[in-house]
Amino acid sequence: MNCKAKLSVIIPVYNVEGYLRRCLDSLLAQSYPNLEIILCDDGSTDSSGAICDEYAAMDNRFVVIHQANEGVCTARNAAFKKVSGDFLTFVDADDFLEADAYEKVMAAMEDCGADACFFGWRRLYENSGSVEDTFKGQSGTGTAEEAVRQALIFDGYAGHIWNKVFSTAYWRENGSINLPEMNPAFAVGEDCEWLVRMMRPYQKVVFLTDRLYNYLVRQNSAVNIQKLTNARLTEIPAREKIAEEVTETWPGLEAAARAKAYSRLIQNGKLAFRLRDKHAAAQIRPYLARNRRSYFRSDEINIKQKIKAVLIEALIRFT
């Protein structure tokens, strides 16, 4: 295949010394060679920053940024300023890719003349060593609207950005690439909110069901830690923003965005009840009504799930 197109890979790095080498080795092992790998060390206090420098000294495709700890959005925004590739993708520093991942993606995009590619993924649970594969995405090609729908449905390509590749062509101006920035106000749900804005100008998207990305579920990761924090609760306004932006660009997707918002409210509300967190429950309650109808009208959600949601919402109201 033609390897002339450069793929920029952005990896925010923060205190992941036990996982980072596996991640970076999976990039070194990629059969697609034309990569620019931008590592943004977001003020790590372990050896992560030194590992980044080690790989940059080993292979000139690695570019390293060191900055004070400001969060994943700011780290990615800093990396955006270094992007020079024809295409852009992301990797989380504790995850890893199959060796032929980018070769398959870039070939599919070249064959279809696509602006973006969504590809399959699986979850790996660190504690048990088990693998969960619930992915049910479609294959083929579609419009940007169809792609965003695939990002919003349950068990599909999801709103993550690490299993997607984006053309930078629409963001080139006067010889530079000016990508939309991520909103640092959102610590959870920030990737899906950015995805919606990024997809707006695209005409054609290719879907690959191949499981090419391995997502590690860690007990102590920012997303999976079992406690409610102010950072985690920023997903509430993030999901509202996603629904508003989707409605503005693709009105037919509002119901899918609000159904997903309700499911996330229920999940966080269940945790608020378990922790007896009145503050979190109070923040969640006002948003239930505006998203509830879309959830209960969704054909994706079975009756058992809907009954469970009714019960959880009752618990949230008495927390």
N, C-alpha and C positions, 0 to 999 in steps of 0.2 A: 504494500500500500504506500501512498504518498505520505511521507513524514515531514513535509515542509511546514505544516501548520504547527505553531508553538502553543503548547498548553501550559498555562500558569496555574500552579497548585498552591493554594494558601492554607497554611497550618498555624493556627494560634497555639501557643505553647505556654502552659503554666503548671509547674510542679508535677510533671509526669515522667520523672526519671525512670520509673520502672516499666514504662510502656513505650517510650519515645523511640528507642532503637528498633523495635519491631515495626513500628509505623514507618520510619525512614528507610529501613531495609526493604520494605515492601514497595517503596517508590524506586529505590535503586534497582529492584528486580523487574521493573516494568519493561515489557517488550517494546513499548512505544518510547523512543529515546528523546524526542524533542520536548523536554520539560523544562520549566522554570519553577523551582520549588522555593516559595517564600515562607520562611519561618519567622514568626513574630513572637519573641520571648517576652511575655507580658509580666516582667518583674519576678520571675521564678526565684524562689529562695533555696531550691535544691540544685542538683547538678544539670538541670534541663538546659539552661543557657549554654553551659560548657559543651554539652552533647551537640547542640545546634552548631556551635563553632567547629567542633570536630568534623562533622559531616560537610560543612562548607569548605574546610581545608582539604577534604578528601575528593570532593566533586564540585566543579565550578557551576553546576546547575543550581546549587543551593545558595540562596540569598538570605542573610540573617539580619533581623532588626531586634535590637534590645531596647526596651522601654520600661518605665515605671508601671506598676500594676494598675490598670484602669479598666479591665474587663474585656470580654471576648469581642464585643462590637468595636471598641476602640482599637483593639489589636488588628482586627480584620480591616478596619478603615485605614490604618497605617500601612498595611500590606497592599491595599488597593493602589496606593501611590507608587508602588514599585512594579506593578503589573505591566508587562510588555507583550504578552502573548495574544495570539489570535482568538484563543478560547480561555475560559476561566473555570476552575473547579475548586473544591475545598476538601480538606481531610481534617478530622479531629485527631489530636495527637495521641490518643490512646486506642485508635482504631487502625485497621490495615486493609489493604486491597489484595485482590487476586492478581497474579503476575501479568495476566493478559487483559486487565480491566481497561486501561486507556487505549490499547490497540483496538479492542472491539468497539469501544465508544467512538473513537475518531474515525474508524472505517465506516461505521454506520452513519455518522454525520456526513461524511464525504459522499457516500453512496446516495444519500437522500437529499443532499443540499440543505441540511437542517440548521436552524439557528441554535438549537439546544438539544440535549439528550437527557432523558430520565432513565436510570437503570436500577436493576434489582439489588436487594440487600438482605442481610440476615442479622439476627441478634445472637450474640454469644454472651452467656452469663458467667461472670468470673467466678462466683462462689461455687456453683454446681458444675461448671464445665459444660452445661447443656447448650444446645443450639435450638433457637426458635425460628421457624420459617413460616410466617403467616402471610407473606407477601402475595398479593393477588392482582398485581397491576396488569394492564393490557399491553399488548405488543403492537407494533406498526408505527404509523405516523399520525399526527393530528395538529390542530391549531394551538395557539397559546392558551386559548380558553379551555380547550380540552385538557391541556397539560395542567393548568391550575386546578381543574376539577379532579384530576388524578392525584394532585398533591393534597386535596382536601378530604377525599373519601377515606373511609376506614380500611386499613390493611392494604393500602395502595402504595404509591411512591412516596407518600407523606410529604410534609412541608420542610423536611430537612434539605440542606443545600449540598451535603457531601455526596449524595448519589445523583448529582446532576452536573452537566457541563453546559456552559453558556458562551455564546459568541460575544466578543467584545466589539464587533464591528459597529454596532449602533451607538457606541459610547466614545468613538474616536472623533476628535476635533482638533484641527491644526497640529496634527502629528502627535497628540497626546491622548491618553485614555482617561476619561473622567467618569468613573463608575458611580452609580448611586451609593450613597453611604448608608451604613446600618445605623439604626436608631439606638443609641446607648441607654435610653430610658427603659428599654425592654431587655431584661436579663434572660427571660424564657419566652419563646415564641418569636424572638427577633429574626430568626432565619426565615420563617415563613412570611413574615411581614415584608422583609426585603425581597424575597422571591416574587411576591405579587408585583412589586414595582419593577423588578428586573425583567419580568416576562412581557410587559406591556407592548414593546415594539416588535416582538418576534412574530414571524409568519408561520414557521413550520418546526415541529418538534418530533423527534424520533424516540420511540419507547423500546427499551430492551429489557426483557424479563430475566436475563441472566443475572444471577446473584454474584455481583462483582465486588461488593463492599461489605466488610465485616464490622459491625457496630458492637462494641464491648459495653455491656451493662455492668457498671461498677457500683457497689453500695455507697461509696463516698464521692461519686461524681456530682457535679453541680446540678444536674437534672434529676438524678435518681435518688439523692439523699432523702431519707424519709422524715423530713421535717419541713414545716412551712416557714419561710423567711420572707422579708419584704421583697427580696430579689425574685423569689419564685412567684410571688403574687403579682409581679409586673406582667405575667402572662394574661391577666384579666384585661387590662387596657390594650395589650398587644392583639388579642383575639378580636376585640371590638374594632380596632383599627383595621385589621385584615378584612373583616366583614364590610366595613365602610369602603375600603379601597376596591374590593372585589365588586361591590355593587356599583361603584362609579364606572368601572371599566367593563365588567361583564355581569350585568344585572341578573342573568339567569343562574349565577353561582352564589347568590346571597344565601339561599337556603342551606347549601352545603357548608358554607363558611360558618353560619350560625349554629348548625347542628354540631359541627366540630367544637365551636366555642362552648356550647352547653355541655358536651361530653367532658371537656377539660374542667369546667366549673364543678361538675359532679365529682370528678376524680379528686380535685383539690378540696372540695367540700367534705368528702368522705374522710380525708386525712384531718381536716379541721375538727370534725366531730370526734375522731379517735383521740386527738391530742387535746380536746376540750379548748380549742383555740378560738375564743369568742371574737377576737380582733379579726382573724382571717375570715371567719364565717360572716361577720358583718360586711366585709368587703365583697364577698361572693354573692350574698343574697340579692342585692339590687339588679344584678345582671341575669338572674335566672329567667325572669319573665320574658325578657325581650328575645331570648334565644330558645326557649322551651318548645314553642310550636314547631320550629324547623326540625328539631330532634325527633319529636314524636310523629311527625309526618314522613320521616325518612324511611324509605324501603330498605335501606341497608341495615337497619337496626331491628332485631327481632323482638317479639313481645316480651320475652323473658328479660331482655336488657332494659326495655322500657319500664316494666314493673319495678325492676331493681332501682332505676333512676328515680321513680316516684318515691320510693322508700328512703333513698338517700337524701332527696331534697327535703323530705319531712324532717330528717335528722338534722340537716343544716339549719333549718328554721328554728329548731329548739336548742341549738348549740349556744 
